[in-house]
Amino acid sequence: MNETRVFSLDAEQWQFRCSHHEIQNPANHHSNYHIYFNNQNGKIVNPFIYCDLNKHMIATVIFKVTMRSVSLVENRVIRLAIGNRGIGEGVKMTEYLPVGSDWKTYEVKVQKSMGGPVRVGVYWYDNNPINIALDGMNTTISQKY
């Protein structure tokens, strides 16, 4: 069977481990939102934002996220992560991915062999006060059977 199921991530599902975040959701719509975040002053070591899904997924799981830096920041990079929530083993992370001032879609995928809730996240590695922006309308989790 070659079936793909795609899930949107609601704004209220995101959790934050950074010094600043703001969700802009003008229509109060579950997937039409933007999240702005940074780690100004370096208050948090290894900052990231993440989303836990209570869906138990086995198969190929793909996390796609559309992001940009609000203003150009030289050498700004992110890494995407996906894995079972609460289990450090089996977490798949991308290489360092450059983030520019134009919207760009990034992706990480993992072949999950055991069920369990999924955690997806975005790490970044600077203390710049200029926000990184995430476009909720173009951020999804896919499951391919």
C-alpha positions in Angstrom: 0.0 0.0 0.0 1.3 3.5 -0.9 -0.7 5.8 1.2 0.3 9.2 2.6 -1.5 11.0 5.4 -0.7 14.7 6.1 -1.3 16.4 9.4 -1.2 20.2 10.1 0.3 21.4 13.3 -1.9 23.8 15.3 -0.4 26.9 16.8 -1.2 25.8 20.3 0.7 22.5 19.9 4.1 24.3 19.8 6.3 24.5 22.9 9.3 26.7 23.4 12.7 26.5 24.9 14.0 30.0 24.0 14.1 33.4 25.5 11.4 34.9 23.2 8.5 33.7 21.1 5.3 35.2 19.7 2.5 33.5 17.9 0.6 35.7 15.4 -2.7 34.1 14.5 -4.9 37.0 13.2 -8.0 34.9 12.2 -7.6 32.5 15.2 -7.3 29.7 12.6 -5.7 26.5 13.8 -3.1 26.3 10.9 -2.9 29.8 9.5 -0.4 31.4 11.9 3.2 32.5 12.1 5.6 32.0 15.0 8.4 34.4 15.6 11.2 33.3 18.0 14.8 34.0 19.0 17.2 33.4 21.8 18.2 37.0 22.6 21.0 37.4 25.2 21.7 33.6 25.0 19.6 32.8 28.1 18.9 29.2 26.9 21.6 26.7 25.9 20.6 24.8 22.8 17.4 26.7 22.1 14.6 25.0 20.2 10.9 24.9 19.5 9.1 21.7 19.3 5.8 20.0 18.9 4.7 16.7 20.5 2.1 14.7 18.6 0.1 12.0 20.4 -0.3 10.1 17.2 1.5 6.7 17.3 3.2 6.5 13.9 5.0 3.6 12.3 6.3 4.0 8.7 8.1 6.8 7.1 7.4 10.1 8.9 8.3 13.4 7.3 8.4 16.8 9.0 8.3 19.8 6.6 8.6 23.3 7.9 8.7 26.6 6.0 10.9 29.3 7.7 12.9 32.4 7.2 14.9 34.9 9.1 13.0 38.2 9.5 16.1 40.1 8.4 19.3 38.7 6.9 21.6 37.3 9.6 25.0 36.2 8.4 25.7 32.5 9.1 22.3 31.7 10.7 21.6 28.0 10.7 18.9 25.6 11.9 18.6 21.9 12.3 15.4 19.9 12.2 14.8 16.9 14.4 12.2 14.1 14.5 11.9 11.1 16.7 9.9 9.3 19.4 8.9 11.6 22.2 10.8 10.9 25.4 13.3 8.6 23.8 16.7 10.0 22.9 17.5 7.1 20.7 16.4 7.1 17.1 16.2 10.9 16.8 17.0 12.0 13.2 18.5 15.4 12.7 19.4 17.3 9.6 22.7 18.8 8.8 23.1 22.5 9.6 20.8 24.3 7.2 21.3 28.0 6.3 18.3 30.3 6.9 18.0 33.4 4.8 15.5 36.2 4.6 13.3 34.4 2.0 10.8 31.8 2.9 12.2 28.3 2.3 10.8 24.8 3.0 13.1 22.3 4.9 12.4 18.7 5.5 13.6 15.7 7.7 12.3 12.2 7.5 12.8 9.1 9.5 11.7 5.4 9.1 10.0 4.6 12.4 10.0 0.9 13.3 8.3 1.2 16.7 5.2 3.1 17.6 5.0 5.9 20.0 4.2 9.6 20.1 6.3 11.7 17.8 8.3 14.9 18.6 9.4 17.3 15.9 11.6 20.3 16.6 13.7 23.2 15.2 17.1 24.0 16.8 19.1 27.1 16.1 22.5 28.2 17.2 22.7 32.0 17.7 21.7 34.6 20.3 20.6 37.2 17.7 17.6 39.2 18.7 16.3 39.1 15.1 13.5 36.6 14.9 13.3 33.5 12.9 9.7 33.1 11.5 7.8 29.8 11.0 4.8 29.7 8.6 2.2 27.4 10.2 0.2 27.1 7.0 3.2 25.3 5.3 4.4 23.2 8.2 3.2 19.6 8.2 3.9 16.0 9.4 3.4 13.3 6.8 3.1 9.6 7.3 3.8 7.2 4.4 2.7 3.6 4.6 
